[in-house]
């Protein structure tokens, strides 16, 4: 048997509070129903009327204009090069017909999108929001500039013209995104998926040869052998490159003595460590000092372009072309500007 509740048995303040609560709850559910109706109506209307997504008043063209005419440090932070080098690279690409201004994007903005993307390693949607364009527009112009920069490879990445110029060779691992089925092949000894990029550089830190697309599990010597046999890499007659102990010692590739100290850190522990234990130890020390130029070149390259330090969700072939483009821009700056930050 149920017993009816008589509100007159409750004190009047409690009754008033209860009625207020019920009224507020009714108002709340009315608001929820209104929001649901508005959301359904908006979804229906959006199929009829396309609503612009990028509506910020400050456009990408205005951003580039503001940066190039602003403080030099700001330009370097955005583009990873000075404003002077930006303008010079833009002139090179436009002059060769690789990029051109369109009705909606100037050549400066196209180059700015590309340099900001590889310099900071950001995704397409970040570039779209930064420069106020659709993802499709960003992707199309990013790849167009990428093709143009890679096309400069024949001029800016080439063997030395003089037989007296030699350098060093090594490989570096660049994080990549690959399909799950391919990850075991691309997983390097450090545990992440990468491509093993082999490069030769001169003693002024300019890249003379670059080879990409090799999986991270590939041995350095295997990559070098392929480059010599099928990749078009040649060594001037009577000259050689310095390599580390991961490579075979030949008349073209000079490696250190095995079983002796080699890494520079082993010679810099204290005064006693700096004393050479014999001719082979001295040779290895001098060899390491000279070969360290390739390590410095890789360090400069990766500090400048964040895209080489973290995996990016581009197709694998695009990731490989980006690595080459970074080397081209690195050489472009070294050749036209010399010292850099």
Secondary structure in CASP SS format (residue, H / E / C, confidence):
PFRMAT SS
TARGET T0000
AUTHOR 0000-0000-0000
METHOD secondary structure of the structure
MODEL  1
X C 1.00
X C 1.00
X C 1.00
X C 1.00
X C 1.00
X C 1.00
X H 1.00
X H 1.00
X H 1.00
X C 1.00
X C 1.00
X H 1.00
X H 1.00
X H 1.00
X H 1.00
X H 1.00
X H 1.00
X H 1.00
X H 1.00
X H 1.00
X H 1.00
X H 1.00
X H 1.00
X H 1.00
X H 1.00
X H 1.00
X H 1.00
X H 1.00
X H 1.00
X H 1.00
X H 1.00
X H 1.00
X H 1.00
X H 1.00
X H 1.00
X H 1.00
X H 1.00
X H 1.00
X H 1.00
X H 1.00
X H 1.00
X H 1.00
X H 1.00
X H 1.00
X H 1.00
X H 1.00
X H 1.00
X H 1.00
X C 1.00
X C 1.00
X C 1.00
X C 1.00
X C 1.00
X C 1.00
X C 1.00
X C 1.00
X C 1.00
X C 1.00
X C 1.00
X H 1.00
X H 1.00
X H 1.00
X H 1.00
X H 1.00
X H 1.00
X H 1.00
X H 1.00
X H 1.00
X C 1.00
X C 1.00
X C 1.00
X H 1.00
X H 1.00
X H 1.00
X H 1.00
X H 1.00
X H 1.00
X H 1.00
X H 1.00
X C 1.00
X C 1.00
X C 1.00
X H 1.00
X H 1.00
X H 1.00
X H 1.00
X H 1.00
X H 1.00
X H 1.00
X H 1.00
X H 1.00
X H 1.00
X H 1.00
X H 1.00
X H 1.00
X C 1.00
X C 1.00
X C 1.00
X C 1.00
X C 1.00
X C 1.00
X C 1.00
X C 1.00
X C 1.00
X C 1.00
X C 1.00
X H 1.00
X H 1.00
X H 1.00
X H 1.00
X H 1.00
X H 1.00
X H 1.00
X H 1.00
X H 1.00
X H 1.00
X H 1.00
X H 1.00
X H 1.00
X H 1.00
X C 1.00
X C 1.00
X C 1.00
X H 1.00
X H 1.00
X H 1.00
X H 1.00
X H 1.00
X H 1.00
X H 1.00
X H 1.00
X C 1.00
X C 1.00
X C 1.00
X H 1.00
X H 1.00
X H 1.00
X H 1.00
X H 1.00
X H 1.00
X H 1.00
X H 1.00
X H 1.00
X H 1.00
X H 1.00
X H 1.00
X H 1.00
X H 1.00
X H 1.00
X H 1.00
X H 1.00
X C 1.00
X H 1.00
X H 1.00
X H 1.00
X H 1.00
X C 1.00
X C 1.00
X C 1.00
X C 1.00
X C 1.00
X C 1.00
X C 1.00
X C 1.00
X C 1.00
X C 1.00
X E 1.00
X E 1.00
X E 1.00
X E 1.00
X E 1.00
X E 1.00
X E 1.00
X E 1.00
X E 1.00
X C 1.00
X C 1.00
X C 1.00
X C 1.00
X H 1.00
X H 1.00
X H 1.00
X H 1.00
X H 1.00
X H 1.00
X H 1.00
X E 1.00
X C 1.00
X C 1.00
X C 1.00
X C 1.00
X C 1.00
X E 1.00
X E 1.00
X E 1.00
X E 1.00
X E 1.00
X E 1.00
X E 1.00
X E 1.00
X E 1.00
X E 1.00
X C 1.00
X C 1.00
X C 1.00
X C 1.00
X E 1.00
X E 1.00
X E 1.00
X E 1.00
X E 1.00
X C 1.00
X C 1.00
X C 1.00
X E 1.00
X C 1.00
X C 1.00
X C 1.00
X C 1.00
X H 1.00
X H 1.00
X H 1.00
X H 1.00
X H 1.00
X H 1.00
X H 1.00
X H 1.00
X H 1.00
X H 1.00
X C 1.00
X C 1.00
X C 1.00
X C 1.00
X C 1.00
X C 1.00
X C 1.00
X C 1.00
X C 1.00
X C 1.00
X C 1.00
X E 1.00
X E 1.00
X C 1.00
X C 1.00
X C 1.00
X C 1.00
X C 1.00
X C 1.00
X C 1.00
X C 1.00
X C 1.00
X C 1.00
X E 1.00
X E 1.00
X C 1.00
X C 1.00
X C 1.00
X C 1.00
X C 1.00
X C 1.00
X C 1.00
X C 1.00
X C 1.00
X H 1.00
X H 1.00
X H 1.00
X H 1.00
X C 1.00
X C 1.00
X C 1.00
X C 1.00
X C 1.00
X C 1.00
X C 1.00
X C 1.00
X C 1.00
X C 1.00
X C 1.00
X H 1.00
X H 1.00
X H 1.00
X H 1.00
X H 1.00
X H 1.00
X H 1.00
X H 1.00
X H 1.00
X H 1.00
X H 1.00
X H 1.00
X H 1.00
X H 1.00
X H 1.00
X H 1.00
X H 1.00
X H 1.00
X H 1.00
X H 1.00
X H 1.00
X H 1.00
X H 1.00
X H 1.00
X H 1.00
X H 1.00
X C 1.00
X H 1.00
X H 1.00
X H 1.00
X C 1.00
X C 1.00
X C 1.00
X C 1.00
X C 1.00
X C 1.00
X C 1.00
X H 1.00
X H 1.00
X H 1.00
X H 1.00
X H 1.00
X H 1.00
X H 1.00
X H 1.00
X H 1.00
X H 1.00
X H 1.00
X H 1.00
X H 1.00
X H 1.00
X H 1.00
X H 1.00
X H 1.00
X H 1.00
X H 1.00
X H 1.00
X H 1.00
X H 1.00
X C 1.00
X C 1.00
X C 1.00
X C 1.00
END
